[in-house]
Structure formats: C-alpha cells, structure tokens
Amino acid sequence: MEMELANHRPFEVVRQLAECNAVVVFSISGCCMCTVVKRLLFGLGVGPTVVELDHLSHPSADDIQAVLHHLLPHQPHPIPAVFVGGKFLGGLETLMSSHINGSLVPLLKQAGALWL
Ligand SMILES: *[C@@H]1O[C@H](CO)[C@@H](O)[C@H](O)[C@H]1NC(C)=O
C-alpha cells in the first residue's frame, strides 16, 4: 500500500501541476529546446508555469521524467513537455507546428492563458 502510494506520488504531482495551471512547461535548465519553448510562450504573452526538473529535490527529476515517459511513450525526449489546460500538448515540434498552423493561440485562449 505504502509502496503503491510512493509510486503514484510523482504522477500526482505532474497531474496536479498540469490541472491547476493553464500552461505548464516541464523543462531542464540549460536545455536549448526548453529555452525555445519558453521564449515562444513568453513571446505570445503567456506566463507559463515552468518546472525546472533539475531544481527539484522531491519528487526528483528522474521521477518526473519517468512519469512523462509513461504518459508520452512515443516521444523520444520527454523534455520539454508542454501541458495546456491540463492536457499534454507536446514538445517543441508540436508547439511550433501548432503555432504555425494557427491552432496554438485559440488553444491558449481556451485554457485561459491569454486574454486578448
Ligand atoms: C496544427 O498542428 C498541430 C500539431 O502538429 C495538430 O495537432 C493540429 O491538428 C493542426 N491543426 C490544424 C488546424 O491543422
């Protein structure tokens, strides 16, 4: 029982972060793709909640990465991971292509991350 709770804790942390914030970026400081993702969002006027995994002590970066890997089995790199409105949007590539095809801004507005 205790083992099971311990196993679920990082998952709960990821879920709560994603559900309680309009936009969440799971990042590692010094990762270029993470910087690009953050710049794009800030450039659009979104103030995302940024979780720098390497600054966490508990749950650890490895714990969170394991959860992201589990949620995103088809992504070779789980970081950066962007959640909008509690749902996983994608990494850099999806963010860029959604921006280019015009679907990103409406999604951000719908999530309450952008007002104008
Ligand atoms: C825009 O791109 C995203 C990410 O590739 C995709 O999920 C979405 O369906 C596309 N939307 C349109 C309207 O093409």
The ligand as a MOL file (V3000), in Angstrom:
LIG
                    3D

  0  0  0     0  0            999 V3000
M  V30 BEGIN CTAB
M  V30 COUNTS 14 14 0 0 0
M  V30 BEGIN ATOM
M  V30 1 C -1.9350 22.0440 -36.2100 0
M  V30 2 O -0.7960 21.3430 -35.7860 0
M  V30 3 C -0.9930 20.5240 -34.6550 0
M  V30 4 C 0.3580 19.9510 -34.2350 0
M  V30 5 O 1.0010 19.3110 -35.2930 0
M  V30 6 C -2.0220 19.4580 -34.9610 0
M  V30 7 O -2.2270 18.6480 -33.8290 0
M  V30 8 C -3.3070 20.1460 -35.3330 0
M  V30 9 O -4.2680 19.1780 -35.6960 0
M  V30 10 C -3.0850 21.0900 -36.5010 0
M  V30 11 N -4.3170 21.8480 -36.7270 0
M  V30 12 C -4.7280 22.2360 -37.9140 0
M  V30 13 C -5.9560 23.0630 -37.9510 0
M  V30 14 O -4.1250 21.9160 -38.9330 0
M  V30 END ATOM
M  V30 BEGIN BOND
M  V30 1 1 1 2
M  V30 2 1 1 10
M  V30 3 1 2 3
M  V30 4 1 3 4
M  V30 5 1 3 6
M  V30 6 1 4 5
M  V30 7 1 6 7
M  V30 8 1 6 8
M  V30 9 1 8 9
M  V30 10 1 8 10
M  V30 11 1 10 11
M  V30 12 1 11 12
M  V30 13 1 12 13
M  V30 14 2 12 14
M  V30 END BOND
M  V30 END CTAB
M  END
